[in-house]
Amino acid sequence: MAKKNGSVVFKCSACGYSQPRWLGRCPECNAWNTFEECIIDKNAVSPAGRGSEVCEKAKPVPLSSVEAKNSCRFMTGIGEFDRVLGGGAEKRSAILLGGEPGIGKSTLLIQTAVSMANGSGTAADSVNEEKKYQFFPGKILYVSGEESAAQIKERAERLKLDCTGVEVLCTMRLEDILDAMDKINPILTIIDSIQTVYSAEAGIIPGTVSQLKFCANELVGWVKERDSVLIMTAHVTKSGDIAGPKTLEHMVDTVISFERNNDDVRFLHAQKNRFGSVDELGIFNMTEKGLAPVLNPATMFLSQRKDSQPAGVACCAVFEGNRVFMVEIQALTAPAKAAVSRVYSDKIDSARVSRIAAILEKRCGIQFLGQDIYINVAGGIKLSESAVDAALAAAIYSARTDTALPVGTAIFGELSLAGEIRTVPKIKQRAKTAEGLGFTRIFAPDNSPGIKNVQDLKSLIKAILS
C-alpha cells in the first residue's frame, strides 16, 4: 500500500480492504466491483473514526436528491439557555460560550451538565410542547484546564447539585481529551476553556493561534461524526470580544455571549446560531444556588413609581426574540465640560442618540449647543431596536426642558429624519403588554383601540404634555 500522505488507494466498500490498484474482485472478501478510489490523508475526518488515514473522496450530488432530516435537540434543562440556543442544543453541534472572568460561565456549565446527566431540568415553555425536544440522559464529560476536580466538586456541592452521570477530566492535553471522549462517548462534552487546550502536534504553548485552530478543529470534527454536543468556553478581550482568531467563531455552529449589568443580572444572547434565531435573550439572576432563570422579565427593567417620575424618563415596549417587555430609558442634559458637546451612551448606540438629538433640534427647535447628553437604560440591557426611537426622543426632550412625562406613559415608534414616527412590528402585542403592566397612555403610529395615534414628533410632544 502506498504510504505517502495524499496518495491514491482503492478501498473495498464491503470489507475495508485497501490496495494501490483497482481490482474487479476483492481478494479479501471475494466481492465484485466494490473498490472505490480513496486518498490517504492524516488530517481528514472519516466516519471510520479518528486515526483512520484512508478516506473516500468527496463527490458532488444534486441538491434536489438530498433528503432533509428533521432536527433533533438535547434539552439542557435550563429554560433560558434552551431559549437562546433555539429550543435546545442541536445534535452534532459545537457551541462557543464567551464572557468576562467571574461572570458565571463555569456555574452555568456545571448546572447544564448536571441537568442533562439526570434529566432534572425544566424546559422553556415555548418549546416544551414539541415532541422533538426531549431530555436524553447520558454521560457528560466536563473537561477543565483551569480548575482541579476538587474545585469543581466544591462548586457543585455549594450549588447543591447531584453530580451523578458527570465525568470530570482535568487536563490540558488534546490527546487525553479525545481518548476520554472515545471511551465515554458522552452526549455532552464541556471544554473549560479552549484557550487552555494544547496538542504536541501544534506546539507546546496553549492559547496560540495555531493551537486554537488545531484543537478546536479536532474537537468539532469528533462531535460532527456522533450524536453529541460540544460546548467550549472562551476568554474575552478588554472590549468583550472573544479572544483568539476569528476563525474560531466560524468553525462552531453557535456563538453565545454572556454579559452582566452592575447588579446580579446576567444576559445570555447568541451572536451566531445556525439552528435558531439570534434575537432571543436569556436573563438570569445570580443567587447563592447558582444562576436562576428569570421567567418573567417584563417588569424587571422598570422603576416602581406611583405618583410622579423625574424629568428625562420615558418607557417603551421592546421585543427580544419572542418576548416583549417594558424598558425605562433615562436621559440627562448638562452644560458641556469641554468646548465640544459629547454623547455618553453605552446601552444605546451613541450615533443614534446624536441623530435623534439633531431631529429634535431641527423639527422642534430644541437647542443642544453646548450640552452633553447622557443616556442610560434601567436594568443595564442594551437596546438596538428601532422601536425605541420615539421614546428616546421623548426622554431627551423631557430632560432638556426639565418637564416630566406623566406616569403611565408608554411610547414606541421609529423616527425618520423628517420627524415622522413610523410604524414598527407587533404594535398590538406591545400595547397589550403595556396595558397589562398598568400603562394607561400609550402613544404609537396606530389607530388600534387603546392607542393614541401620533404620526410625527411635534404631535407626539404635544399629545404627551397635554
N, C-alpha and C positions, 0 to 999 in steps of 0.2 A: 504493500500500500504506500502511496506517496505520502511523504511526511511534511513537506513544506506548507507553511500557512498560506491559504488561498489556492492550493492545488485542487484540481477537479477529481472527484472519485465517483463511483457508481455504487449506489446502495440499494439493497433488496428491500422493498416495502413490506414484504411478508415476514422476514426473519431478522432484518437489520444487518445482514452480512454486506460488507463493502469490499471493493477491489478496484484497481486503477482502470480497468477496461469494461466496456459494456458486454454483457453476455445475454443470450436469449434465455438460458436456463440457469437458475441459481444452483451452484454446486453444493450449497449447504442444506436447503430445504426442497430442492428439485422443482420449485415453482417456475412457471414460464412467464416471460415478459413482465417481470416485476422490478427490474433495475431502473432506477431513476438517477439522473445526474445531480450530484451534490458537490459541495465545496467544504474544505477544511478551514474553519475559522474559529479561533480560540475565543474571540470576543462576542460571537453570536449567541443569542438566547434561543435555545432549542427546546421543544416540548419534551425531548428525551431527558432533559434535566441538566442541571449545572455540571459542567465538566465534560460534556459531550462535545467534541470538536467537529463532528460531521453533521452538517445541517443541509436541508434541502434548499434549493434556490427559490427565491420568491418569484411568483409568476402573477401577472395581472389577470383579473377576472372581471366580467361585466358587472357593473354595479347593480343592474336590474336583476341579476341572478342571486344576489346576496340576500340571505334571509335575516331580517331584523329580529333580534331577540328582545323580549321584554326584560327591562332592568330588574335586578333583584338586589335589595339592600339589607344591610345589617342595621338594626336599631341600636344606637349607642345607649339608649335608656335615659338620656338627658335631653329633655324636650327641646330646649333652646339650641343645643348643639345639633340635634337632628334637623331642626328648622333651617339653620344656616347651611347645612350640608345638602338641603333639598329634599329632606324626608328620610334621612339615614345615610349611612356610608355605603356607597356603591361597591359591589364585589369587584375585586381585581383593580382597585383604585389606590392611588397614592395621594396623601394629604400632607400639606406643609403648613405648620402652625407657627406663626411668629408673634413675638411680644417681648416687651422690655423685661429685664430681670425682676423677679419678685412679684410679677403681676398675677401669677396663679396658673401658669401653663402646666406644671407638674401636678398640681392639685386637680385640675380638670382632667388630666390624662389618667391619673390613678383612679378617680371616680368613674371614668369611662371604662377602664379596664375591668374594674370590679363589677360594674353594671352589666357589661357584655359577657363576663365569665359566668354569671349565675342568672342572667335574665331578670334582674330585680328592679330595673328602672321603669320609668313611666314615659310612654310615648307622647309626643306632641299631639294635641287634639286634631290638628289639621291633617295629619297623616295616619292617625291611629285606626281609621276606619278602613283603610286599604289593606287587602289581604296580602299583597306582595311585600308589605313592610312588616317584618316579623323579627322576633328575637331568635337568635341562633346560639344557644350556649355552646361554648367550646373553649379550647385552650387559648390563653392570652400570653404573649411574650412581651415583657417590659424590659427593654434594654436601656441601661443608664451608663453614661460615660462621665457623669458629673457627681453622682452620689453613690454611696455604698448601699448594700442591701439593707443594712440596719437602719439607715436614714429613711429609706423608702418604707420600711416596716413601721417605723415610728410615726411617719405621717399617716399611714393607713390606720393605725391604732388611735391616733388623735382625732381622726375623722370618723372613727367607729365603723370601719369598713371590714367586711368579711372577704378576705383575700383568697378564698378557695378558688382554684382554677387559674390563678395568675402565676406564671413563671417569671422569675426575675433573673436577669443576667447583667452583671456589672463588668463591662469590658469596653475597650475602645477598638479592638481589632475586628475588622470586617470579616475575616475568615471564621472567627469564633461565632460571630452573629449568624452567618449563613449556615454554618454547621448546626447551630441550635435550631434555626428555622427548619432545616431539612428533617431534623429529628422529631421536633414537636409538631410541625405542620400547624401553626396557630391560625385562628381565624382573624386575629388582630395582632399586629406587631407594632410596638411603640418604640421609637428611637429618640432618646432624650440625652443629647441633641445630636443632629447630623454633623455639626462642626467638630465634635469630638472623635468621630469615627475616622480611622485611617486604615490603609492597606499597604503592605510592604511593596506591592507592585507599583504603587503610585508615590512612593516615598515613605518617610517615617515621621513626618511632621503633620499632625492633624490640622485641619482648618484651611489648608491651601486650596487654591482654585482647582488644581488637578485632583486633589483628594476628594473635594466635594463632588466634582463631576463623576469621578470613577465610582466612589462608594454609593452615591445616590443612584447611579445607573444600575449597579448590581442589585441593590435592594428593590428598586422599582421593577426591574426585569424579573425578579423572583415572584412578586405578587401578581404580575401580569399573567403568569402561567398557572395560577392557582386561585381557588375561591377564598381569597384572603384580602385583608385591608392593611395598608401601611400608613402610619401617622408618624411624621418626623417633626420635631420641634427645631426651630432655628433661632439663632441670635439675631439681634437687630442693631442697626447703627444709631447714632445720636438723633438722626432725623426720623427714626421709626421704620425705615425700610429694612427689609430682610438682608442680612449681611451675606456677602459672597457673590458669586457670579449670577447674572440674571438667568443664565441657562438653567439654574436650579428650579426656578419658578416655571419654566417652560416644560421641564421634564415631568412634573407632577400634574395630577388632574385637578386638584383643588388647592388654592392658597387662601388661608384664613388668617386674619389679623385679630389679635387680642389686645384691646385697649382699655384704658381706665379714665375716670374723671378724678376729681380731687377727693372724692369720698370712697366708699367701699363698693361702688357700682362698677361693673365690668361690661364692656361691649365686645361682642363677637360678630364679625361680619366677613364675608367672602370677597376677596379681590378677584378671584378667578374660580369658576366652577363649571366643569364640563358636563355635569349631570344635574344642574339645577340653576336657580336664579342667584344673582349676586346682590339682589336688593334686600334680602332678608337680614334682619338684625336680631341677634341673640343678646339678652340682657340678664346679667347675674348680679347677685349680692354676695359679697364675700363675708361669710359668717364663721363662727367657731367650728361648725361642722362641715366647712368647705364651701364650695360655690353653690348657691341656691338659685335656681331659675326664677326670674320674675315673670309670672304668667300673665299678669295684667298691668302693663306699664302705662296705661292711658293717663294716669294721674301723677306718676312719679316725677314728671318734669314740670309740674305746676306748683306755684307757691299758694298756700292756703290763705286767701284774703276774703273777708266778708263785706266790709263796708266801703272801703276805698283802696286804691292802689297808687303807687307813686307815678310820677311822670316818666315817660320813656319805656313803658311796658306794654307789650301787645301780645296777644295769644293767637296761635294758628294751629290748624289740624294738618298733620303731615302723615304720609304713608311711608312705611318701611316694609317692603315686601307685601304681604297680605294683611298687615295690621295697620291700624290708624290710631294715633294718639295725639294728644294736645301738648304743645310746647309753648314755653314763655320766652319771647325774645326781649332782651333788655338793651336799651340804648342810652348813651350819655354823650353830651357835647360839652366841651370845655375850651377855654381860650388856649390856643396853641402855645406850647412851651418853646417852640423853635420858630424860625422865620417861615417855614413851610408847614402847612397843615398835614396831619397824618391820620391814617385809619388804623385802629388797633382791633383786630378781629381774627380769632383763630378757630371759631366754631362755624362761621360763615365766611366764604371767600371774600377777602378784602376788596377785590376788584368789583364784586357785585355790590358791596356796600358803597363804594365810590360812585358806581353807576347810578344807584338809586338816589344818592345824595345830589347828584347832578340833575336828575329828573325833577326832584323836589325844588331845586334852585331855579330851574328853567320854567317849570309848569306852575309852581305855586308861589314863587317869589321869595322863598326862604333862603337867606344868605348863610353860607358856611365858610366864608372867607375868614381866615384866622382862627378856625375852630378845629380842634381834634375830635374825632369821632371814635367812641369806644362801643363795641358790640359784644354781647355775651348771650349765651343760651343756657337757661336754667337746667341743671342736671348734667351739663357737660357733653351733651350729644352734638355731633356735627351735622349740619343741615346743608344739603346741596339741591333740594327740590325747588323748582321754580315757583311752587305754590306759596312760598314764604315771602315773596317779593312785596305783596301789598301790606302784610303785617309788619315787615321790616320798615317799609316806608312810613307807616303809621307810628311805629316806635321812634324813629328818628325825628319825625315831625313833633311828636309829643315831647321828646327830650329837648329839642331846640326851642320850642315855645313855652316849655315848662307847664304844659297843660296835660293833666292826667286823663286817660281814657276811662270811660265808665266801666265798672266791674261787670263781668258777664259778657264782654265783647269778644267775639272771635272773628278773624279776618283771614281770608285766603283768596289768592288770585295771582296771576303772573302780570308783571308790569312791563309795558313796552316803553321804548324811548319817547314815544309821542304822549306818554302819560295815560295811555289806555290800560284798563285792567282786563286781561284776557282770561278766558275760562281755563280750568285745569281739570284733569281726570277725576272722576269719582267724587263730584261735589256733594251729591246726596249722602253718601256714606260719611263724608267729613262732617256735614251738618248734623247728621244723626248722632255721631259720637259727641259733638259739641253740646247738643241738646241734652244728651244723657248725663253729661257732667255739669249741668246747670247753667250753661251759657244761653242767655235769652236774646242777645243782639248779635246776629250772625250776618256778616257782610260778604258778598261774593257776586261775581257776574252771572247770576242765575235767577230765574223767575219762579223757582220752586217755592211751595208754601213754607213759611218759617224763615226764609232767606230774604234779606233786604238787598235788592238788586242795585249794584253800583257798576258803572261802565268806565269811569275814568278817575284819576287820582283826586281831582278837585271835588267831585261829587262824593267821593269816599270820605275825605276830610270833613266836608260839610255835614254829611249824614252822621258821622261818628260823634261830632261835638254838638249836634243839635239836641 
